[in-house]
Amino acid sequence: MEFFICCFPYLPIAYSLFAYYSFVMAENTATPQARSDDPLSLYTELTQLIGGLAHEIKNPLSTISLNLKLLGEDLGRYRDDEHRRLLRRLDRVQGEAERLRLILDDFLRYAGKYELHLKRVNLRELLGELRDFFLPQAEACGVVLRVSKPPGPLWSNLDANLIKQAVLNLMINATQAMSAGGELMVNLTSQAGQARLEVIDTGAGIAPEAMDSIFRAYWSSKPDGSGLGLATARRIAREHGGDLTAESEPGKGTRFLLELPLAEELAPGMTS
């Protein structure tokens, strides 16, 4: 009963989403011409509907989390065993509410429309910033971080914040794959008009049968993983006209390759 009471406010939204999805699928299968009318428009509308559902859940979730925090402060004033037991239960509920908030944040970032703020960026400098930012986390996990950069600049027209997010996702994923420590190697090179950024770990590797699934949204080999980190990183790469690929050998580690188009050379006298 409690479950249905908690979920009742979202039932009309969920039903609307299901009804619209059913309508789209019926139209696309019933009339072949409908499939080619405007698939981008259908995708955009469905994405907006799903995003709206996520926001409708997220807004009351913030209120729920705040009230759980206040309730925890009230219970914390008492020192008897009964209140301590209630406080432990409340802590678990708070943890699940926070986990749900993070899942919704990841989903909204993944499903939302990316508006790229392109700027001519030196990837060599960007990688240096990421190295300084991530080094403390790597050391705390017993991971040796090794970064290799070219002697000169590598310029690309990109959204620096999004590319940093993509590379950080790869570095975090690699670190999590080395629970007992290891080496994380990040190499930046260029080839055939493309910047090539490799993220290599010495973890357990990925099973061959799982390689086709690692970039699929909500697929994760980790019990507490959102399954959106790699999917988001690949989407960011492709939004920039690049790509993200992977190869792995069980027992030896995994290599991710992020490729991005290099910017055209500036004409003499021009500055970046």
N, C-alpha and C positions, 0 to 999 in steps of 0.2 A: 504493500500500500504506500509506504513512504517513497518508494522509487517513482511511482506514478504521480504522486503529489509533486515531487521535485521536478519531474520532467514535463508536467502538464503545460507550462507556459510555452514550451518549445514545440509541442505537437502540431499546432497549426503551421508553423514555419516548416517543420520537417515534412508535413503532408504537402505543402505547396511545392517544395523542392522535388519531392517524389512525383507529384502530378506533372510538373513541368518536364522532368526528365522522361517520364513515360510518354508525354506528348511528342517530345523531340524524337524519341526512338521510334514511335509509331509512324510519324511522318517520314522519317528517313528510310524505313523499311517498306512502307506502303507504296510510296511513289518515288521511283528512281530519280526523277527530276528534282525532287526536294533536296536530295543529297548534294546537289551541285548549285542550289540557289545562292546561299550565302553561309557556308559552314563557319566562317570566321565570326559572323554576327551571332550565330547560335552558340558558338563556344564562348564568346564574350558575355552574352546574356546569362548563360549557365554559370560561368565563373563568378559574375556579379551576384547571382542568387546564392551560390554556395558561400561566397565571402560575406554576404549579408547574414546568413545563418550563423557563421562563425562569430561575427560581431555581436549578434543577438545573444549568443551564449557567453561571450567574453564580458559584456557589460555587467550582467548580474553576478558573474563569477567574481569580479573585482569587489563587489559589495559583500558577497559571501566570505571572501578571504579576509576582508577588513573586520567583519563581525567575528570571525573565528579568532582573529588576533586579539580583539578586545575581550572575548570570552576567555581566552587563555590567560590574559592578564588578571581577570577576575579570579579564575581558579587558582592562579599562582599565589594568591594571598593566603591560601589555606595550606597547612603543612601536614594534614592527616593523610593516612594511606588511601582512603577513598578518593579524595580530591587528586592525589598524585596519579591514581589509576585513571581517573577521568581525563587528566591533563595529558597522559600518554596517548590515550585514544584520540584526543583532540589534535595532538601533534601529527598523528598518522593521517587524519582527515586534511589538515593543513598541507601536508606534504603532497597528498593526491591532488588537492586543488591547485597547488603550484605547478605540479606536473602537467595538469590539464591546461593551465595558462601557457606554459611553454610550448605544448603541442599546438595550441591555437595560434601562437605567435609564429611558429615555424610554418604552419599551414598558410597563414595570411601572407607571409613573405614569399612562399613558393607559388601560390596560386594567383597572387596579385599581378597587375600589369607593371612591368619594369619601365620606368622612364629614365633612360640613360642620360647622365650629365657628362658628356664626353669632353675630354681634355687631353692635350698632348702630355703624356706622363713618361718619365724615365723609369722603366721597370727595375733597373739596377737599384735606384734609390728606394723604390717601393719595397723591394725585397729586403733591403737593409732595415727599413722601419719594421717590417714584419718579424725579422730575426730578433731585433731588440725587444719587441713586445712579447714574443712567444718564448724566449729563452728561459725566463724564470719558471714557466709552467713545465717546460721540457725537463729542466733540472729537477724539479719537484717530483717528477714521475720517473726519475732515474734514466732519462733518455739523453743521449749525447746528440746535440744539434750541430750539423755541419752544413754550412751554406757556401756554395760556389757561385761566383758572379763573374761576368766578363770584365775586362779591364776598362772598357769604355761604356758609354750609355747605350741603352736599347730603348728607343722611343716607340710608343704605341698610343693610339687614340682610344681612350677608354674611360670608364667610370671608376675612379680609383677606389672608392668605398666598396663597390660591388666586387671588384677583383680581389680586394683584401679579404672580403667575406668568403669568397670562393676558396682562396688559398688557405685561409685559416681553417675552413672546414676540412680541407685535405690534411693539414698538419695535425689538427685535433684527432681526426679519424686515424691517422698513422700512429699517433702517440697512444691512443686507446688500444691499438692492435698489439702494443708491446707492453703488456701488463707487468712483465718481469724486467723491463728496461731493454735498451737496445740503442740503435743508431737511427737517427732521422736525417736523411740527406736531401737537401733542396738545391737543385742545380738550375741555373739560368743560362741558356745559350740561344743562338739563332740559327735558322737554316731555311733557305728558299723563301725569304720574305716573311717568315713566321718566327715570333718569339716562342721559345720552348722552355717551359718550366716543369721540371721533374720533381716529384715528391716521392721519396723512396724510403720504405721502412724495412726493418729486419725482424718483423713479427712472424706470426704463424702462417701468414699467407691466406689466400681465399681458395676454397674448394672449386675445382673446374666447373662443377654443375651449378655453382652459385654466380659465376661471372656474368651470365646474361641478366641477372636480376639486380646487381648492386646499384645501378642507376635508376631503378624503378622506385617511384614514390612509395613511401611507407614500407619498403623492404629493409630489414635490418637483421644482422646476425647477433646484435647485442640485445639482451632482455630489456634494457632501459633506453634503447635507441629510438629516436623519432622516425628514422628511415627517410629523412628529408635532406640530410647534409650533402650527400653525394648528388642527389637529384637536383638540388638547388645549385650546386657548384657547376654541374654540366649545363644547366639552363643559362646561368650567367655567362659561361664561356660561349655558348651558341648565340646568345643575344648580342655578343660582341663580334660575331662572325668567325669565332674560333671553335674549339672543340675540347672535350675532356675524354680521355681514354684510359684504360687500365690493363695491366698484365700482372699475373701473380704466379708464384710457384709455392705450393704448400710446403711449409717447413723452412722456407728461406725469406719470404717477404713479398711485398707488393710495390709496384711502381705505377704512379699516376702521372700522366703527361697532359699538361694544360698548354694548348697552343693558341696564340693570339696574333692577329695580323700586325706586322710592323708598320709604323707610320712612314709616309713618304719623306724622302730627304728634303730638308728645307732649302729653298733657293738661296744663293749667296746674298748676304746682307740681311736675311730674315732671322728673327729670333724665335725661340719657343715660348 
